[in-house]
Structures are given as structure tokens and as C-alpha cells.
């Protein structure tokens, strides 16, 4: 569990991290360098969920050895499936990270939604659904290891 104290808002007791795979954790189906050690570190405090429609079919092999749950969703209504996953976990205890249009509802539903820009870019709708914007997944995951950075960005 991670506690995120945000001045002017209630504290967030985070139990789950929900991530999109391609465009967020991976580019063109390959895990982004540096994500594995951060995910391993965070898995000591959070339950990590990767939700994907397996665009490139590599998620399972790329995530091998990482303490996370991989949820494969169908290609139809991906946005609603991702939102439902966050809701079922208890959205008040979830941080979600994504970039694509199919991540917008997931980010909006979560207690804290983070959009990453990276090589694939980010949907404007998803950007507007997020609480925070990060240049890349490494920056986003590092925020979770140093929650005071989140507090500084979101304080009133």
C-alpha cells in the first residue's frame, strides 16, 4: 500500500496499480527499458494489473518474471472493460496509467489517473481525463516511489 497525501484533498490509500501495456509499458510490443525493476519494486507495495487487448501478442512473454496480473480483454469496447476492471478493484484505491483513447475511462475512474506521452503520443481525451501528465512511464512509476512528488503537483 502507498499513501498519497494531497493538500486540500483527501489522502489516497493506494492498493492497486492498473497499467495499459502497449504505448504505456511497451512500445511496438517490447517492454520499455527500465520498467521491469520499477515494477518489481512497486510490486512489494501494490498489486499490479496490466490490462490489454494484446495488440502485438507479446504482453505475456514481455511481462514474464514480473509480479503482476495480466488481464487480456477483447478488442470490442476496450475502454469500458478497462474502466470496469478499475471499478471492480475499488476505484478509490487505484492508480491507473495509460495513453490511448481506450484508457480515458480507466484514468477518470481511478483515484489517480496518469497519462504518459512517449513515442505513441496520447489521446487528447485521455489527457483531459487524467490527473497528472508524465513524459514517460519511467517518470510515472518513479512518482509512485516518491509520493511527495505527486502531492507537490496536485496540491491546491
Protein Blocks (a to p, Z undefined) as FASTA:
>chain_A
ZZdddehiacdddfbdcddfehplpgghiacehklmmmmmmmmmbccddddehlnopmmm
mmgoiacddddddfehklmmmmmmmmmnopmlcccddfbfklmmmmmmpmbdcddfklno
pafklmmmpmbdcfblklmmmmmmmmmlmmmmmpZZ
